[in-house]
Amino acid sequence: MRLLINRGDWNSVKYVSDLRRDKYTDWFFRGYKDHASKDGSMVWDYSLAKRKAGLDGKRKIGEKKMKAKKRRR
């Protein structure tokens, strides 16, 4: 992150302490897990990210709920 400080006035960057991570970015990074080789590297797992976001077994984001069609007899 690049900070632009106005002539040494640190009050111009006070907003930085109030910044919060976007929830979708947070969901993405929660999808990382340790690599199977245990060498310190990490791999991204779609299923883990989906579960950590609470989306397993639920509708997709923005997807409308489908209404059941009534059958004519």
PDB file of N, CA, C and O in Angstrom:
ATOM      1  N   MET A   1       0.855  -1.156   0.000  1.00  0.00           N
ATOM      2  CA  MET A   1       0.000   0.000   0.000  1.00  0.00           C
ATOM      3  C   MET A   1       0.911   1.233   0.000  1.00  0.00           C
ATOM      4  O   MET A   1       1.885   1.307   0.749  1.00  0.00           O
ATOM      5  N   ARG A   2       0.582   2.154  -0.823  1.00  0.00           N
ATOM      6  CA  ARG A   2       1.353   3.390  -0.890  1.00  0.00           C
ATOM      7  C   ARG A   2       0.604   4.470  -0.121  1.00  0.00           C
ATOM      8  O   ARG A   2      -0.599   4.659  -0.307  1.00  0.00           O
ATOM      9  N   LEU A   3       1.324   5.175   0.741  1.00  0.00           N
ATOM     10  CA  LEU A   3       0.734   6.263   1.514  1.00  0.00           C
ATOM     11  C   LEU A   3       1.264   7.592   0.994  1.00  0.00           C
ATOM     12  O   LEU A   3       2.469   7.764   0.815  1.00  0.00           O
ATOM     13  N   LEU A   4       0.374   8.506   0.758  1.00  0.00           N
ATOM     14  CA  LEU A   4       0.776   9.830   0.321  1.00  0.00           C
ATOM     15  C   LEU A   4       0.689  10.771   1.501  1.00  0.00           C
ATOM     16  O   LEU A   4      -0.398  11.089   1.984  1.00  0.00           O
ATOM     17  N   ILE A   5       1.856  11.218   1.964  1.00  0.00           N
ATOM     18  CA  ILE A   5       1.914  12.098   3.117  1.00  0.00           C
ATOM     19  C   ILE A   5       2.127  13.520   2.606  1.00  0.00           C
ATOM     20  O   ILE A   5       3.077  13.799   1.874  1.00  0.00           O
ATOM     21  N   ASN A   6       1.237  14.396   3.002  1.00  0.00           N
ATOM     22  CA  ASN A   6       1.256  15.778   2.533  1.00  0.00           C
ATOM     23  C   ASN A   6       2.264  16.602   3.333  1.00  0.00           C
ATOM     24  O   ASN A   6       1.954  17.065   4.431  1.00  0.00           O
ATOM     25  N   ARG A   7       3.453  16.784   2.796  1.00  0.00           N
ATOM     26  CA  ARG A   7       4.516  17.613   3.400  1.00  0.00           C
ATOM     27  C   ARG A   7       4.777  17.267   4.865  1.00  0.00           C
ATOM     28  O   ARG A   7       4.885  18.156   5.709  1.00  0.00           O
ATOM     29  N   GLY A   8       4.877  15.994   5.155  1.00  0.00           N
ATOM     30  CA  GLY A   8       5.199  15.556   6.505  1.00  0.00           C
ATOM     31  C   GLY A   8       4.040  15.611   7.483  1.00  0.00           C
ATOM     32  O   GLY A   8       4.231  15.357   8.673  1.00  0.00           O
ATOM     33  N   ASP A   9       2.847  15.937   7.014  1.00  0.00           N
ATOM     34  CA  ASP A   9       1.668  16.013   7.876  1.00  0.00           C
ATOM     35  C   ASP A   9       1.036  14.635   7.974  1.00  0.00           C
ATOM     36  O   ASP A   9       0.309  14.227   7.068  1.00  0.00           O
ATOM     37  N   TRP A  10       1.298  13.913   9.052  1.00  0.00           N
ATOM     38  CA  TRP A  10       0.804  12.554   9.220  1.00  0.00           C
ATOM     39  C   TRP A  10      -0.696  12.507   9.466  1.00  0.00           C
ATOM     40  O   TRP A  10      -1.292  11.432   9.398  1.00  0.00           O
ATOM     41  N   ASN A  11      -1.315  13.635   9.748  1.00  0.00           N
ATOM     42  CA  ASN A  11      -2.769  13.664   9.915  1.00  0.00           C
ATOM     43  C   ASN A  11      -3.482  13.349   8.600  1.00  0.00           C
ATOM     44  O   ASN A  11      -4.652  12.967   8.597  1.00  0.00           O
ATOM     45  N   SER A  12      -2.776  13.509   7.499  1.00  0.00           N
ATOM     46  CA  SER A  12      -3.382  13.240   6.196  1.00  0.00           C
ATOM     47  C   SER A  12      -3.583  11.743   5.955  1.00  0.00           C
ATOM     48  O   SER A  12      -4.253  11.371   4.992  1.00  0.00           O
ATOM     49  N   VAL A  13      -3.024  10.880   6.796  1.00  0.00           N
ATOM     50  CA  VAL A  13      -3.169   9.434   6.615  1.00  0.00           C
ATOM     51  C   VAL A  13      -3.866   8.763   7.800  1.00  0.00           C
ATOM     52  O   VAL A  13      -3.731   7.553   7.980  1.00  0.00           O
ATOM     53  N   LYS A  14      -4.596   9.508   8.597  1.00  0.00           N
ATOM     54  CA  LYS A  14      -5.313   8.937   9.744  1.00  0.00           C
ATOM     55  C   LYS A  14      -6.325   7.879   9.319  1.00  0.00           C
ATOM     56  O   LYS A  14      -6.606   6.942  10.065  1.00  0.00           O
ATOM     57  N   TYR A  15      -6.862   8.035   8.127  1.00  0.00           N
ATOM     58  CA  TYR A  15      -7.884   7.104   7.658  1.00  0.00           C
ATOM     59  C   TYR A  15      -7.370   5.674   7.553  1.00  0.00           C
ATOM     60  O   TYR A  15      -8.171   4.740   7.556  1.00  0.00           O
ATOM     61  N   VAL A  16      -6.076   5.478   7.463  1.00  0.00           N
ATOM     62  CA  VAL A  16      -5.506   4.143   7.274  1.00  0.00           C
ATOM     63  C   VAL A  16      -5.890   3.216   8.429  1.00  0.00           C
ATOM     64  O   VAL A  16      -6.162   2.036   8.206  1.00  0.00           O
ATOM     65  N   SER A  17      -5.915   3.729   9.646  1.00  0.00           N
ATOM     66  CA  SER A  17      -6.252   2.878  10.788  1.00  0.00           C
ATOM     67  C   SER A  17      -7.719   2.446  10.765  1.00  0.00           C
ATOM     68  O   SER A  17      -8.087   1.482  11.437  1.00  0.00           O
ATOM     69  N   ASP A  18      -8.563   3.148   9.998  1.00  0.00           N
ATOM     70  CA  ASP A  18      -9.979   2.794   9.909  1.00  0.00           C
ATOM     71  C   ASP A  18     -10.297   1.870   8.731  1.00  0.00           C
ATOM     72  O   ASP A  18     -11.441   1.441   8.578  1.00  0.00           O
ATOM     73  N   LEU A  19      -9.322   1.564   7.915  1.00  0.00           N
ATOM     74  CA  LEU A  19      -9.566   0.713   6.753  1.00  0.00           C
ATOM     75  C   LEU A  19      -9.864  -0.719   7.188  1.00  0.00           C
ATOM     76  O   LEU A  19      -9.265  -1.221   8.138  1.00  0.00           O
ATOM     77  N   ARG A  20     -10.774  -1.360   6.503  1.00  0.00           N
ATOM     78  CA  ARG A  20     -11.125  -2.754   6.759  1.00  0.00           C
ATOM     79  C   ARG A  20     -11.045  -3.531   5.452  1.00  0.00           C
ATOM     80  O   ARG A  20     -11.285  -2.998   4.369  1.00  0.00           O
ATOM     81  N   ARG A  21     -10.704  -4.797   5.588  1.00  0.00           N
ATOM     82  CA  ARG A  21     -10.602  -5.655   4.416  1.00  0.00           C
ATOM     83  C   ARG A  21     -12.000  -5.929   3.873  1.00  0.00           C
ATOM     84  O   ARG A  21     -12.941  -6.132   4.640  1.00  0.00           O
ATOM     85  N   ASP A  22     -12.129  -5.933   2.570  1.00  0.00           N
ATOM     86  CA  ASP A  22     -13.376  -6.275   1.899  1.00  0.00           C
ATOM     87  C   ASP A  22     -13.736  -7.717   2.241  1.00  0.00           C
ATOM     88  O   ASP A  22     -12.857  -8.577   2.280  1.00  0.00           O
ATOM     89  N   LYS A  23     -15.022  -7.994   2.490  1.00  0.00           N
ATOM     90  CA  LYS A  23     -15.412  -9.339   2.917  1.00  0.00           C
ATOM     91  C   LYS A  23     -15.109 -10.398   1.865  1.00  0.00           C
ATOM     92  O   LYS A  23     -14.799 -11.536   2.215  1.00  0.00           O
ATOM     93  N   TYR A  24     -15.190 -10.051   0.594  1.00  0.00           N
ATOM     94  CA  TYR A  24     -14.910 -11.032  -0.457  1.00  0.00           C
ATOM     95  C   TYR A  24     -13.416 -11.349  -0.524  1.00  0.00           C
ATOM     96  O   TYR A  24     -13.033 -12.489  -0.789  1.00  0.00           O
ATOM     97  N   THR A  25     -12.585 -10.357  -0.288  1.00  0.00           N
ATOM     98  CA  THR A  25     -11.138 -10.585  -0.236  1.00  0.00           C
ATOM     99  C   THR A  25     -10.807 -11.463   0.953  1.00  0.00           C
ATOM    100  O   THR A  25      -9.965 -12.356   0.855  1.00  0.00           O
ATOM    101  N   ASP A  26     -11.463 -11.216   2.073  1.00  0.00           N
ATOM    102  CA  ASP A  26     -11.248 -12.019   3.267  1.00  0.00           C
ATOM    103  C   ASP A  26     -11.644 -13.470   3.009  1.00  0.00           C
ATOM    104  O   ASP A  26     -10.918 -14.388   3.393  1.00  0.00           O
ATOM    105  N   TRP A  27     -12.787 -13.683   2.363  1.00  0.00           N
ATOM    106  CA  TRP A  27     -13.224 -15.042   2.037  1.00  0.00           C
ATOM    107  C   TRP A  27     -12.194 -15.744   1.156  1.00  0.00           C
ATOM    108  O   TRP A  27     -11.919 -16.930   1.339  1.00  0.00           O
ATOM    109  N   PHE A  28     -11.628 -15.006   0.199  1.00  0.00           N
ATOM    110  CA  PHE A  28     -10.633 -15.594  -0.693  1.00  0.00           C
ATOM    111  C   PHE A  28      -9.411 -16.072   0.094  1.00  0.00           C
ATOM    112  O   PHE A  28      -8.967 -17.206  -0.083  1.00  0.00           O
ATOM    113  N   PHE A  29      -8.870 -15.222   0.954  1.00  0.00           N
ATOM    114  CA  PHE A  29      -7.659 -15.582   1.686  1.00  0.00           C
ATOM    115  C   PHE A  29      -7.891 -16.656   2.736  1.00  0.00           C
ATOM    116  O   PHE A  29      -6.944 -17.336   3.131  1.00  0.00           O
ATOM    117  N   ARG A  30      -9.109 -16.826   3.192  1.00  0.00           N
ATOM    118  CA  ARG A  30      -9.399 -17.918   4.123  1.00  0.00           C
ATOM    119  C   ARG A  30      -9.367 -19.271   3.425  1.00  0.00           C
ATOM    120  O   ARG A  30      -9.389 -20.307   4.089  1.00  0.00           O
ATOM    121  N   GLY A  31      -9.315 -19.277   2.119  1.00  0.00           N
ATOM    122  CA  GLY A  31      -9.281 -20.514   1.350  1.00  0.00           C
ATOM    123  C   GLY A  31      -7.893 -21.121   1.214  1.00  0.00           C
ATOM    124  O   GLY A  31      -7.748 -22.172   0.590  1.00  0.00           O
ATOM    125  N   TYR A  32      -6.874 -20.495   1.777  1.00  0.00           N
ATOM    126  CA  TYR A  32      -5.520 -21.047   1.703  1.00  0.00           C
ATOM    127  C   TYR A  32      -5.284 -22.033   2.830  1.00  0.00           C
ATOM    128  O   TYR A  32      -5.742 -21.834   3.955  1.00  0.00           O
ATOM    129  N   LYS A  33      -4.561 -23.102   2.512  1.00  0.00           N
ATOM    130  CA  LYS A  33      -4.191 -24.097   3.515  1.00  0.00           C
ATOM    131  C   LYS A  33      -2.743 -24.503   3.281  1.00  0.00           C
ATOM    132  O   LYS A  33      -2.185 -24.249   2.214  1.00  0.00           O
ATOM    133  N   ASP A  34      -2.140 -25.135   4.280  1.00  0.00           N
ATOM    134  CA  ASP A  34      -0.752 -25.581   4.160  1.00  0.00           C
ATOM    135  C   ASP A  34      -0.635 -26.613   3.045  1.00  0.00           C
ATOM    136  O   ASP A  34      -1.520 -27.448   2.855  1.00  0.00           O
ATOM    137  N   HIS A  35       0.465 -26.539   2.318  1.00  0.00           N
ATOM    138  CA  HIS A  35       0.753 -27.498   1.255  1.00  0.00           C
ATOM    139  C   HIS A  35       0.990 -28.865   1.883  1.00  0.00           C
ATOM    140  O   HIS A  35       1.494 -28.957   3.002  1.00  0.00           O
ATOM    141  N   ALA A  36       0.634 -29.908   1.180  1.00  0.00           N
ATOM    142  CA  ALA A  36       0.773 -31.277   1.696  1.00  0.00           C
ATOM    143  C   ALA A  36       2.219 -31.637   2.036  1.00  0.00           C
ATOM    144  O   ALA A  36       2.455 -32.499   2.882  1.00  0.00           O
ATOM    145  N   SER A  37       3.189 -30.986   1.388  1.00  0.00           N
ATOM    146  CA  SER A  37       4.600 -31.293   1.641  1.00  0.00           C
ATOM    147  C   SER A  37       5.109 -30.690   2.941  1.00  0.00           C
ATOM    148  O   SER A  37       6.231 -30.980   3.356  1.00  0.00           O
ATOM    149  N   LYS A  38       4.301 -29.853   3.592  1.00  0.00           N
ATOM    150  CA  LYS A  38       4.666 -29.201   4.864  1.00  0.00           C
ATOM    151  C   LYS A  38       5.969 -28.414   4.756  1.00  0.00           C
ATOM    152  O   LYS A  38       6.752 -28.362   5.705  1.00  0.00           O
ATOM    153  N   ASP A  39       6.196 -27.798   3.586  1.00  0.00           N
ATOM    154  CA  ASP A  39       7.414 -27.019   3.382  1.00  0.00           C
ATOM    155  C   ASP A  39       7.211 -25.528   3.674  1.00  0.00           C
ATOM    156  O   ASP A  39       8.094 -24.716   3.395  1.00  0.00           O
ATOM    157  N   GLY A  40       6.067 -25.172   4.227  1.00  0.00           N
ATOM    158  CA  GLY A  40       5.790 -23.780   4.563  1.00  0.00           C
ATOM    159  C   GLY A  40       4.991 -23.046   3.500  1.00  0.00           C
ATOM    160  O   GLY A  40       4.499 -21.943   3.741  1.00  0.00           O
ATOM    161  N   SER A  41       4.858 -23.654   2.321  1.00  0.00           N
ATOM    162  CA  SER A  41       4.075 -23.007   1.264  1.00  0.00           C
ATOM    163  C   SER A  41       2.598 -23.321   1.480  1.00  0.00           C
ATOM    164  O   SER A  41       2.233 -24.214   2.244  1.00  0.00           O
ATOM    165  N   MET A  42       1.765 -22.559   0.785  1.00  0.00           N
ATOM    166  CA  MET A  42       0.326 -22.734   0.930  1.00  0.00           C
ATOM    167  C   MET A  42      -0.320 -22.873  -0.438  1.00  0.00           C
ATOM    168  O   MET A  42       0.201 -22.378  -1.438  1.00  0.00           O
ATOM    169  N   VAL A  43      -1.455 -23.549  -0.469  1.00  0.00           N
ATOM    170  CA  VAL A  43      -2.216 -23.711  -1.705  1.00  0.00           C
ATOM    171  C   VAL A  43      -3.646 -23.256  -1.438  1.00  0.00           C
ATOM    172  O   VAL A  43      -4.143 -23.331  -0.314  1.00  0.00           O
ATOM    173  N   TRP A  44      -4.293 -22.784  -2.499  1.00  0.00           N
ATOM    174  CA  TRP A  44      -5.665 -22.310  -2.364  1.00  0.00           C
ATOM    175  C   TRP A  44      -6.613 -23.443  -2.652  1.00  0.00           C
ATOM    176  O   TRP A  44      -6.443 -24.168  -3.633  1.00  0.00           O
ATOM    177  N   ASP A  45      -7.620 -23.604  -1.802  1.00  0.00           N
ATOM    178  CA  ASP A  45      -8.591 -24.685  -1.920  1.00  0.00           C
ATOM    179  C   ASP A  45      -9.987 -24.086  -2.033  1.00  0.00           C
ATOM    180  O   ASP A  45     -10.470 -23.444  -1.100  1.00  0.00           O
ATOM    181  N   TYR A  46     -10.637 -24.297  -3.183  1.00  0.00           N
ATOM    182  CA  TYR A  46     -11.970 -23.753  -3.443  1.00  0.00           C
ATOM    183  C   TYR A  46     -12.974 -24.206  -2.395  1.00  0.00           C
ATOM    184  O   TYR A  46     -13.753 -23.398  -1.890  1.00  0.00           O
ATOM    185  N   SER A  47     -12.959 -25.482  -2.068  1.00  0.00           N
ATOM    186  CA  SER A  47     -13.914 -26.029  -1.105  1.00  0.00           C
ATOM    187  C   SER A  47     -13.729 -25.415   0.283  1.00  0.00           C
ATOM    188  O   SER A  47     -14.707 -25.122   0.970  1.00  0.00           O
ATOM    189  N   LEU A  48     -12.488 -25.222   0.688  1.00  0.00           N
ATOM    190  CA  LEU A  48     -12.205 -24.609   1.984  1.00  0.00           C
ATOM    191  C   LEU A  48     -12.685 -23.160   2.005  1.00  0.00           C
ATOM    192  O   LEU A  48     -13.287 -22.720   2.985  1.00  0.00           O
ATOM    193  N   ALA A  49     -12.426 -22.423   0.939  1.00  0.00           N
ATOM    194  CA  ALA A  49     -12.864 -21.027   0.861  1.00  0.00           C
ATOM    195  C   ALA A  49     -14.383 -20.939   0.930  1.00  0.00           C
ATOM    196  O   ALA A  49     -14.935 -20.072   1.608  1.00  0.00           O
ATOM    197  N   LYS A  50     -15.039 -21.825   0.236  1.00  0.00           N
ATOM    198  CA  LYS A  50     -16.504 -21.851   0.219  1.00  0.00           C
ATOM    199  C   LYS A  50     -17.054 -22.150   1.615  1.00  0.00           C
ATOM    200  O   LYS A  50     -18.017 -21.523   2.057  1.00  0.00           O
ATOM    201  N   ARG A  51     -16.439 -23.110   2.302  1.00  0.00           N
ATOM    202  CA  ARG A  51     -16.884 -23.479   3.645  1.00  0.00           C
ATOM    203  C   ARG A  51     -16.620 -22.351   4.643  1.00  0.00           C
ATOM    204  O   ARG A  51     -17.478 -22.047   5.472  1.00  0.00           O
ATOM    205  N   LYS A  52     -15.443 -21.729   4.569  1.00  0.00           N
ATOM    206  CA  LYS A  52     -15.097 -20.632   5.484  1.00  0.00           C
ATOM    207  C   LYS A  52     -15.993 -19.419   5.280  1.00  0.00           C
ATOM    208  O   LYS A  52     -16.241 -18.661   6.218  1.00  0.00           O
ATOM    209  N   ALA A  53     -16.481 -19.233   4.053  1.00  0.00           N
ATOM    210  CA  ALA A  53     -17.372 -18.111   3.757  1.00  0.00           C
ATOM    211  C   ALA A  53     -18.807 -18.427   4.145  1.00  0.00           C
ATOM    212  O   ALA A  53     -19.673 -17.555   4.079  1.00  0.00           O
ATOM    213  N   GLY A  54     -19.066 -19.664   4.549  1.00  0.00           N
ATOM    214  CA  GLY A  54     -20.408 -20.058   4.933  1.00  0.00           C
ATOM    215  C   GLY A  54     -21.318 -20.281   3.746  1.00  0.00           C
ATOM    216  O   GLY A  54     -22.537 -20.156   3.867  1.00  0.00           O
ATOM    217  N   LEU A  55     -20.748 -20.608   2.603  1.00  0.00           N
ATOM    218  CA  LEU A  55     -21.537 -20.767   1.383  1.00  0.00           C
ATOM    219  C   LEU A  55     -21.742 -22.227   0.985  1.00  0.00           C
ATOM    220  O   LEU A  55     -22.323 -22.502  -0.065  1.00  0.00           O
ATOM    221  N   ASP A  56     -21.286 -23.145   1.789  1.00  0.00           N
ATOM    222  CA  ASP A  56     -21.468 -24.549   1.430  1.00  0.00           C
ATOM    223  C   ASP A  56     -22.915 -24.959   1.651  1.00  0.00           C
ATOM    224  O   ASP A  56     -23.460 -24.820   2.746  1.00  0.00           O
ATOM    225  N   GLY A  57     -23.516 -25.460   0.597  1.00  0.00           N
ATOM    226  CA  GLY A  57     -24.892 -25.904   0.663  1.00  0.00           C
ATOM    227  C   GLY A  57     -25.903 -24.775   0.595  1.00  0.00           C
ATOM    228  O   GLY A  57     -27.086 -24.989   0.859  1.00  0.00           O
ATOM    229  N   LYS A  58     -25.466 -23.599   0.250  1.00  0.00           N
ATOM    230  CA  LYS A  58     -26.380 -22.461   0.174  1.00  0.00           C
ATOM    231  C   LYS A  58     -26.404 -21.920  -1.241  1.00  0.00           C
ATOM    232  O   LYS A  58     -25.633 -22.341  -2.103  1.00  0.00           O
ATOM    233  N   ARG A  59     -27.315 -20.969  -1.460  1.00  0.00           N
ATOM    234  CA  ARG A  59     -27.395 -20.330  -2.767  1.00  0.00           C
ATOM    235  C   ARG A  59     -26.114 -19.558  -3.065  1.00  0.00           C
ATOM    236  O   ARG A  59     -25.393 -19.158  -2.151  1.00  0.00           O
ATOM    237  N   LYS A  60     -25.843 -19.356  -4.326  1.00  0.00           N
ATOM    238  CA  LYS A  60     -24.714 -18.540  -4.731  1.00  0.00           C
ATOM    239  C   LYS A  60     -25.027 -17.084  -4.443  1.00  0.00           C
ATOM    240  O   LYS A  60     -26.193 -16.695  -4.379  1.00  0.00           O
ATOM    241  N   ILE A  61     -23.990 -16.281  -4.270  1.00  0.00           N
ATOM    242  CA  ILE A  61     -24.160 -14.861  -4.001  1.00  0.00           C
ATOM    243  C   ILE A  61     -24.888 -14.213  -5.165  1.00  0.00           C
ATOM    244  O   ILE A  61     -24.479 -14.366  -6.316  1.00  0.00           O
ATOM    245  N   GLY A  62     -25.954 -13.499  -4.880  1.00  0.00           N
ATOM    246  CA  GLY A  62     -26.701 -12.794  -5.908  1.00  0.00           C
ATOM    247  C   GLY A  62     -27.713 -13.645  -6.649  1.00  0.00           C
ATOM    248  O   GLY A  62     -28.490 -13.117  -7.446  1.00  0.00           O
ATOM    249  N   GLU A  63     -27.726 -14.928  -6.412  1.00  0.00           N
ATOM    250  CA  GLU A  63     -28.655 -15.816  -7.102  1.00  0.00           C
ATOM    251  C   GLU A  63     -30.036 -15.693  -6.467  1.00  0.00           C
ATOM    252  O   GLU A  63     -30.170 -15.706  -5.244  1.00  0.00           O
ATOM    253  N   LYS A  64     -31.040 -15.575  -7.294  1.00  0.00           N
ATOM    254  CA  LYS A  64     -32.395 -15.453  -6.771  1.00  0.00           C
ATOM    255  C   LYS A  64     -32.948 -16.821  -6.434  1.00  0.00           C
ATOM    256  O   LYS A  64     -32.623 -17.823  -7.070  1.00  0.00           O
ATOM    257  N   LYS A  65     -33.782 -16.836  -5.429  1.00  0.00           N
ATOM    258  CA  LYS A  65     -34.405 -18.078  -5.003  1.00  0.00           C
ATOM    259  C   LYS A  65     -35.434 -18.495  -6.049  1.00  0.00           C
ATOM    260  O   LYS A  65     -36.251 -17.682  -6.482  1.00  0.00           O
ATOM    261  N   MET A  66     -35.393 -19.753  -6.451  1.00  0.00           N
ATOM    262  CA  MET A  66     -36.314 -20.268  -7.465  1.00  0.00           C
ATOM    263  C   MET A  66     -37.642 -20.618  -6.798  1.00  0.00           C
ATOM    264  O   MET A  66     -37.669 -21.247  -5.740  1.00  0.00           O
ATOM    265  N   LYS A  67     -38.728 -20.211  -7.417  1.00  0.00           N
ATOM    266  CA  LYS A  67     -40.054 -20.568  -6.900  1.00  0.00           C
ATOM    267  C   LYS A  67     -40.461 -21.912  -7.491  1.00  0.00           C
ATOM    268  O   LYS A  67     -40.178 -22.221  -8.648  1.00  0.00           O
ATOM    269  N   ALA A  68     -41.124 -22.685  -6.670  1.00  0.00           N
ATOM    270  CA  ALA A  68     -41.618 -23.989  -7.140  1.00  0.00           C
ATOM    271  C   ALA A  68     -42.779 -23.752  -8.087  1.00  0.00           C
ATOM    272  O   ALA A  68     -43.688 -22.977  -7.790  1.00  0.00           O
ATOM    273  N   LYS A  69     -42.744 -24.419  -9.217  1.00  0.00           N
ATOM    274  CA  LYS A  69     -43.831 -24.280 -10.189  1.00  0.00           C
ATOM    275  C   LYS A  69     -44.972 -25.192  -9.793  1.00  0.00           C
ATOM    276  O   LYS A  69     -44.762 -26.330  -9.373  1.00  0.00           O
ATOM    277  N   LYS A  70     -46.175 -24.681  -9.930  1.00  0.00           N
ATOM    278  CA  LYS A  70     -47.350 -25.477  -9.638  1.00  0.00           C
ATOM    279  C   LYS A  70     -47.701 -26.303 -10.873  1.00  0.00           C
ATOM    280  O   LYS A  70     -47.692 -25.811 -12.002  1.00  0.00           O
ATOM    281  N   ARG A  71     -48.005 -27.553 -10.625  1.00  0.00           N
ATOM    282  CA  ARG A  71     -48.371 -28.436 -11.724  1.00  0.00           C
ATOM    283  C   ARG A  71     -49.879 -28.316 -12.003  1.00  0.00           C
ATOM    284  O   ARG A  71     -50.695 -28.257 -11.084  1.00  0.00           O
ATOM    285  N   ARG A  72     -50.211 -28.284 -13.269  1.00  0.00           N
ATOM    286  CA  ARG A  72     -51.625 -28.275 -13.657  1.00  0.00           C
ATOM    287  C   ARG A  72     -52.080 -29.706 -13.855  1.00  0.00           C
ATOM    288  O   ARG A  72     -51.357 -30.536 -14.407  1.00  0.00           O
ATOM    289  N   ARG A  73     -53.260 -29.973 -13.407  1.00  0.00           N
ATOM    290  CA  ARG A  73     -53.797 -31.323 -13.574  1.00  0.00           C
ATOM    291  C   ARG A  73     -54.960 -31.331 -14.489  1.00  0.00           C
ATOM    292  O   ARG A  73     -55.538 -32.388 -14.743  1.00  0.00           O
TER     293      ARG A  73
END
